[in-house]
Amino acid sequence: MKKIVISTLLLSGLLFLNGCTNLNENVLDEASAAGLTDRQAADGNLAPVYARLPDLFTHTNYFAMQEISTDEAILPYRGGTDWGDNGIYTALHQHTPTSTDPNIRNTWLILAQGISRSITAINTLPTINDSNVKTYVAEARGMRAYYNMMLLDLFGLVFAKDDPQGVSQILRGTAAFDYVKNEFLAVEPDLVTNVGPGRLTKGALWGLLARLYLNAPVYREPYAAQFTFKTEDLDKVIEYSDKVISSGQYQLSPDYFSIFNSDNHTNKELVFAVDQRAELNGHNRLAYFSISGDQFPLIAFPAANGTDGPAITPDFYQTWATAYAPKDPAGTDPRFYKQNWTIPADSCVSDFNMDRGILRGQQYGLLRVNGAYVRCGSNYRVGKLFYVTRNRPTLPVNFTEKVDFSVAGSNYNTGYRVLKYEFSKKSSSGRNLGDADISIVRLADVYLMRAEAKLRKGDAASALTDVNLIRAARTSATPAPALTSMNLDLLLRERGFELYWEMIRRTDLIRFGKYEGTWTEKTNSDRLKRLLPIPQTAVDGASNLPGYLKQNDSY
């Protein structure tokens, strides 16, 4: 009986290892422990704890849950031929997903496997005679808490388990919040500070604790008509944010988009990140997902293109346009757009580097005929792009503000697109070989969490100072103008400007009481949709223990 439950819920039967992570800047081999030194054995037991983070942070897993369900992103049935996927992206945006959604199931399974691998490491590492074991156990235990925190955020529950052969205890509400909090606090003393953003450090833990306390009222009572933010929780947000900020380890990046470059591993704004290696487990999906199938960013790889996936909603775009009217946000806020080349002056180029940020209007780029780039001598021809790869050669790649689920609104060119993470110069297919670390916690978010805690305590002036500090820091271009006032609506807007498409929006909208709002193709106001459905496969797999795993309300 125990075998069935463990296999289904925590995937302890999946002992294969399919990734690596960065420990002391050395690549770890997850091979069999036979014949290894104690250090290699310790490294090899910790590596699987982090190994599937790149898979979790893909376009159809955590990104879809956190972004396509919100006012920031929409993914229509493109041209009636692409991204239909039995309506799962339509349902996610409209808050009508089902328990059979494969992306929700994949997200659940990766999180469950992360917990299972963490438990294995927690139990195995103490048997190894290596000086790093104490730190490694703390990381594994902290990562178990992190994966549970994500389950709590998405599904409203955690799995408390220590014995690899035991059955997990399922906790919800206050008990779940307290479990994650206590696990984080227990490992804080044994974490280190100097191993980079790809591992759980003290700074990463402080950032996660700030996020946990900020969302405490949601995690304790996810369906509440109105959330009550306790002063003691807000004080903890400020305390842990202060620890990150005052540590001196991190700094705001003058160039906003450098935070998301392919060589960002040493960017000092990253506090905690998914450590990606192009040659190992890295993917490029957050870059290729949104841009057009006729945008080919790399001269070296004429098969690497986009996929015409999600766009930003008109509602989200209008937050930018309204904030800076009558000026264009592209010339006013360096977080909106970064121009890397010009047309038509650069109509024959020796190198090519796509613009970044929110892409609007007619797109220009490398021209292809029969799968090869058009040359002009030793250089390459760039020009106006059309949907040749979609067999619609008369349809310009002209991104429009309008995008919805109508036939016209679902065409390939509808919706402004996002290229925030740099398209990896190693990505031969567009999907593979990503080398940009994916931000989980970064310093600007820490400042914004502190600002929100101060604002909810009534200190609008200090909140305004924190927000304007971030704005003023982006000095590689003209910084966004300072704000003159601060309230919750403005702070949510600012979080959107700073953190768009960084997989935090659903959590933000719920906390700010906006998730039941109306946008683009979404009118559902059911509070029970704040949590996602538990995959039916998990519920069925636990059916031999009646009442053990209860489906979330409304599903």
C-alpha positions, -999 to +999 in steps of 0.1 A: +000+000+000+027+025+009+046+017-024+016+028-044+011+061-026+048+070-026+052+061-063+023+082-074+027+112-052+064+116-047+078+097-076+103+079-055+104+052-081+119+077-106+155+073-096+170+083-129+189+116-129+187+140-158+205+171-150+234+188-132+238+219-110+266+241-099+284+234-067+315+254-060+315+263-097+322+226-106+299+205-127+286+175-108+284+140-122+252+123-111+266+088-119+266+058-096+283+064-063+305+033-067+342+042-066+337+079-059+355+099-033+335+112-003+334+147-019+321+132-052+296+112-034+283+142-015+282+163-046+264+135-065+237+133-038+230+170-037+230+176-075+196+158-081+179+181-056+184+210-081+186+191-113+150+195-125+146+232-118+152+240-155+123+216-164+101+232-138+108+267-151+098+260-187+072+278-209+045+252-205+050+243-168+055+270-141+054+298-166+020+288-179+006+284-144+019+318-132+016+340-163-010+327-188-036+325-159-031+363-154-036+397-170+000+396-183-001+368-209-026+352-233-020+323-256-048+320-283-053+292-308-028+306-333-042+307-368-065+278-359-036+255-362-011+261-334-013+261-296-048+247-296-038+218-273-074+208-265-081+243-251-058+241-221-043+275-225-077+291-231-090+274-200-060+285-179-065+321-190-102+320-183-097+303-149-115+271-160-087+245-160-094+209-153-077+182-133-066+165-165-045+195-178-012+179-188+009+210-179-006+212-144+002+175-140+038+180-152+043+209-128+029+188-099+051+159-108+083+179-110+076+195-077+069+161-061+101+147-076+120+176-062+106+168-027+114+131-032+150+138-043+155+162-014+143+136+011+168+111-004+196+136-001+187+145+035+188+108+045+219+098+025+243+127+030+249+122+067+264+088+059+291+104+039+323+116+055+328+150+039+332+185+053+304+199+031+278+175+043+263+198+070+258+226+044+245+201+018+219+187+042+207+222+049+204+229+012+185+198+006+161+204+035+157+240+024+149+230-011+124+205+002+107+234+019+110+255-013+093+229-035+066+226-008+062+263-008+055+262-045+029+234-040+013+255-013+011+285-036-003+266-066-023+238-050-028+248-013-010+219+003+024+206+014+038+171+019+056+167+052+078+137+051+112+126+065+114+088+061+119+079+024+098+048+029+070+066+048+038+081+037+037+119+035+015+139+059-006+164+039-009+198+055-030+228+044-037+263+056-019+275+087-003+242+094+012+242+059+025+277+062+041+269+096+057+238+082+075+257+054+084+286+077+099+263+103+119+242+078+134+274+063+143+287+098+158+254+108+184+254+080+193+291+080+223+287+104+240+260+082+236+277+048+266+295+033+268+329+014+294+324-013+282+297-037+264+318-063+227+322-072+223+287-084+222+272-049+202+279-018+223+304+002+215+325+032+205+354+009+183+331-012+166+318+020+160+353+033+144+363+000+122+332+001+112+339+038+103+375+028+081+361+001+066+335+024+056+360+051+043+385+025+019+358+012+011+345+047-026+355+047-031+338+013-014+306+024-033+304+057-067+311+041-065+310+003-102+315-003-107+345+021-130+373+008-104+397+021-069+390+033-057+402+067-020+412+068-007+408+103+018+433+116+041+406+128+042+390+093+049+424+076+077+430+102+092+397+091+090+407+055+109+439+063+134+420+085+144+394+059+144+420+031+167+441+052+190+411+056+193+406+019+198+443+012+223+450+040+244+419+032+263+439+006+263+408-017+238+421-042+233+452-063+207+465-087+219+462-123+223+495-142+213+476-174+179+461-168+181+435-196+215+423-186+198+406-157+183+382-183+213+379-206+228+345-216+259+353-195+240+365-164+253+339-139+275+365-122+249+393-124+248+407-088+211+414-089+204+376-089+198+363-053+184+329-062+182+315-097+179+284-119+215+276-128+214+268-165+242+253-187+237+252-224+258+220-227+240+202-199+204+209-189+198+244-200+168+254-222+160+285-243+122+282-241+115+315-222+132+333-251+118+314-281+082+310-267+067+344-276+085+356-307+074+348-343+082+316-361+097+339-388+121+356-364+155+339-367+178+355-342+210+337-349+232+339-380+250+307-370+217+287-368+192+293-396+168+267-380+165+285-346+133+306-345+104+315-324+071+297-320+044+325-320+033+316-285+018+340-259+015+377-261+009+403-235-027+412-231-040+446-242-049+453-206-013+449-194+000+470-223-024+497-213-009+499-178+023+510-195+007+533-220-015+550-194+013+554-169+035+574-194+010+590-217+014+611-238+050+597-241+058+563-255+069+538-227+097+526-250+114+559-247+105+566-211+111+534-191+142+513-199+124+482-186+099+482-214+122+480-245+158+480-255+168+487-291+199+468-302+198+476-340+181+498-365+162+494-398+165+503-426+200+516-420+213+482-410+197+464-441+229+445-447+246+432-416+276+412-405+261+404-371+226+405-357+212+410-322+175+412-316+158+440-297+146+431-262+116+437-241+081+442-254+081+440-292+054+460-312+045+466-348+063+455-380+092+433-373+124+432-393+151+405-393+173+381-411+156+370-444+155+333-454+148+316-487+145+278-488+160+275-453+191+296-460+198+332-451+198+357-480+234+370-484+247+403-496+283+396-503+299+384-471+270+399-450+234+390-445+202+407-457+177+419-432+143+433-440+105+432-434+094+398-422+063+378-433+048+346-421+066+324-446+071+295-422+033+294-415+025+293-453+011+328-451+037+347-470+015+378-475+008+382-437+034+406-422+050+399-389+033+430-376+025+426-339-007+443-330-020+454-296-053+435-301-052+398-292-080+376-280-097+343-287-117+354-317-106+342-352-091+376-360-076+381-326-059+347-328-040+352-360-002+346-359+006+383-357-017+394-329-005+406-296+027+424-286+054+399-278+081+396-251+118+388-256+130+394-220+155+366-217+183+368-243+180+343-271+209+320-265+236+321-292+241+284-288+205+274-294+205+255-326+168+247-325+155+277-306+143+254-278+175+239-266+208+249-251+198+279-230+225+294-208+207+322-191+200+316-154+163+321-147+156+344-118+137+331-088+145+359-064+164+391-074+172+422-055+146+445-071+119+421-060+133+422-025+130+460-025+095+458-038+085+432-011+099+456+015+080+485+000+048+465+000+052+455+037+059+491+046+030+504+026+006+479+042+018+491+076+010+527+066+044+540+057+038+551+021+068+575+021+093+547+028+076+525+002+079+552-024+116+556-016+122+519-022+103+519-055+121+551-068+154+536-058+149+507-083+137+531-110+168+553-105+192+524-106+187+516-143+212+540-155+225+524-187+196+543-204+176+572-192+159+559-160+122+559-156+110+591-139+105+591-101+070+585-088+055+612-066+030+591-046+024+555-036-006+533-030-014+496-034-026+500-070+006+518-080+027+493-063+011+464-081+016+483-113+052+488-105+056+451-097+042+445-132+067+469-148+097+454-130+088+417-129+067+411-159+069+375-173+091+364-143+065+339-131+053+359-101+022+375-114-005+350-104+008+351-068+008+389-069-027+392-082-041+369-056-024+387-028-036+421-041-072+409-044-071+413-082-072+377-094-110+377-097-109+407-119-117+410-156-092+412-185-091+404-222-109+370-224-113+364-187-144+372-166-145+344-141-147+358-105-148+326-086-124+328-056-121+290-056-100+293-088-071+308-069-058+273-064-052+250-093-068+215-096-048+187-081-040+164-111-066+136-114-038+111-118-025+120-083-060+118-068-066+084-085-032+071-074-040+078-038-075+062-040-064+032-020-062+055+011-097+070+013-097+107+021-059+110+019-057+134-011-088+155-015-094+175-047-094+212-043-129+228-041-147+236-074-128+209-094 
